[in-house]
Amino acid sequence: MPLPGNHTLNTEHLTAYTPSCGASPVAAYIRVPFRCRVLKATGILGGAITTADGTVTVAANGNTLTSFTVPQAGSAAGQLFSAVPASPTYLNEDDVIVLTPSGASGAAVPMHFSLSVRTA
């Protein structure tokens, strides 16, 4: 089994949770504790979505950082989805990151989010 990529000592993971990324989506929020660069955004489904694909938009300070699609076909609990910002994205202490699910269907499908950041 290959080893995962190395993480430097100044790489941190910020987490958030939404009780529903399906039919009645609820945004999740993360407070940025220090100046940093966003490396990757991920989401893990807590159940299957039905009928339609979903999208999770990651934004801070009114600007979209990145987004990722959550396909309905074959969706199940424990599936991981991720996105890397197209260009370097820097945040300041006390910025708020908003992870907004949309478009998916299914009642109360939870999702866990993680944001990998590197201190500036």
N, C-alpha and C positions, 0 to 999 in steps of 0.2 A: 504494500500500500504506500503510495507516495505521501511524503510529508507536506503539510500545508505551507503556504508562504510564510516567511518570517515577518514578525511584527516587531517593530522597534520598541524600546522602552517608553517612548513618548506617544505610543498609539493607545487610545482608549476606546471603549465601546459604551455608547449611551443607549438606553433602552426605553421603550414605551409600549403601551398596550391599548387596543381598542376592543370593546366588547362586540362590535359589529362592523364588518367590512362588506356586508351583504346588502340586503334590501333597504335597511335603515342605517346607512353608514354613519359612524361616529368618528370624528377626527381624533388623533392622538397628538400629544404635545411633549416636547423635550426642552428643558432649559439647558443652554450651553454654559458649562461651568468655567470655561477659560477660552482664551483666543485659540483658534484651531483652524485646520483645513479639513474639509469633508472628503473622506476617501471612498466610502461606499455606504449605501442604504440597503437594508434587507428587511424582508417580512416573512414570517412563517405562519401559514394558515392553521387555524384551530378546528377546521371542519371543511366539508365540501361546499363550494358555491354552486348554484344551479342556474341554468338557462342563459346566462350572459357573462362575458369576460369582465373583469374588473381592472381598474387602474388605481395605483396609489401615487399621488403627487406629493413630493417632498419640497417644502418651501420654507423660507426664512426671510423676514423683513419685507414681505410682499413680493419676493422674487422666487420663481421656481428654480430649484437647484437641480432636480432630476425627477424622473418618474419611472415606474415599472409596471408591467402588465401582469395580471393574475388570470391566466386562462381558465375558463370553466371546464373545458374538456379534460377529464382525468383528474380534476382537483380533488384533494383529500387532505385530511389533517396531517401536519408535519412537513408539508412541501415548502421549500425555500425559494424565494424570488429575490432578485437583487438588481441594483443599478449603480453605475459609477458616474459621477458628474462628468459632462463632456469637457469642461474646462476647470482649472483650479478654482475652488470655492472656499473663501475664508469667512469665518464668523468671529464675532466678539463675545466676550463674557456677557451673560444675561440676554443674549439673543434667544428667541424662541423658535424652535423648529416645529412646523406643523406637517403632519403626515395625514393626508386626506384621501380616504378611499372613495371610489365612485364607480358606478356602472354595473357592479356585480349584483347578483340576486341570491336569495337564500336568507332564512331568518336567523338573526343573531349568530353569525359566523365570526368567531373571534380571530384576531391576528396579533402576533407579537412582532415588534419592530426593533431593529438595532441599527445604530449609526456608528460607523467606524470613523474616528477622527484622529488627527495628529496635532499635538500642541504646536503652536506657532513660535 
